Amino acid sequence: MMNTTANASGSILVVDDQAANLRVVSALLSRHGYEVVTADSGEEALAIASEQTPDLMLLDMIMPGMDGFALLEQIKQRPELLRLPVVFLTAAHDRELLLRAFDAGAVDYVTKPFMPEELLARVNAHVGLKQTRDRLERVARERQELVNLVAHDLKNPLTSVLFASDILIHGGTRPERFPRYLEMIHESASDALGYIRRYLEAQADHAHSRERDAAAAAPLPEVLEWLSRRYGLQLEGRGLQLRVQAPAQCRPVAIDDLVLRQVAENLVSNAMKYAPDSDIEISVRVSSPGFWQLLVEDRGSGIPAARQRELFKPFSRLVDADPADGLSSGLGLSLARQIISNAGGQLWYEDREGGGARFVIELPEAAAHAG
């Protein structure tokens, strides 16, 4: 049986085999803004908690069938319920029984008949602790995700800086080409700072970030030109080519220019790592009405069919070995797909006719240019 109110202060699962006790406790907590779910047996409580974990469980110690101790034992065997705080409701004053309850994992107890003020004070305290812990864990998780994003996205521009500076330091090119390498260093460093600035702004002002993204428009020919400047020299240094092709009439797509470059260069850098002896082709073509596609293709060995199902999962790599020598987190394609999806588009892989790999980014036209 269930009794639910508006979720103002947290959710409580009350477990007692006595209907009168359930009514009294439920009414008291509901009046103070808690969402209350009730169960009259240990089995029912376990099923409810497993489906949606509450913020707190108030548990009768002595019940027929699965009593409070047996239920706690079951809870402690389920990873998703390990952090659920449990407060025993008991008529017992036996010190040994109460010690057994704490040993079983209870965080507190309230004796029956209870004073409403005492029960509320204990519930408020434990729900507050649980929600504070949840918030701290969420903040820590978000910060770790931000660190992962920044570390991943800084890798490509810093690799370009290192490539160009190595060429200049070791005299690996003709003097008249120095300005091109210096320009690469400057642009790559600027992009790295741009990524950092974007993440900081997104963290500081989500509303402004959403408004900016909604108004974004990326001109595809300019993105391709940027990719050519960034990676053409690196492929040329290997004796390979980066071929770029875009139609004469090409409309902007609905994504921030910096973000699209970020995703596309991840695909290009992957092609350079996993198809090191292949030329790379980047092209743009019209898709279904109102959509454009950006393609990154190579003539490497492609992705084995067994690997293709794992391509876009976090921490997956295209092959077992890491050509990046420890710098690959396996997050790139997962993040890239999420970014494109957030912009209303799609990112997928397909085998290339005649051999090789093809990654396709499909995005809608920017609002001002649609229709």
PyMOL commands that set and color helices and strands:
alter all, ss='L'
color gray80, all
select helices_A, chain A and resi 19-31+42-51+68-76+79-81+95-104+116-169+175-204+206-214+220-236+257-274+305-308+332-342+367-369
alter helices_A, ss='H'
color red, helices_A
select strands_A, chain A and resi 11-15+35-39+56-60+86-90+108-111+242-245+280-286+291-298+346-351+357-364
alter strands_A, ss='S'
color yellow, strands_A
deselect
rebuild
show_as cartoon
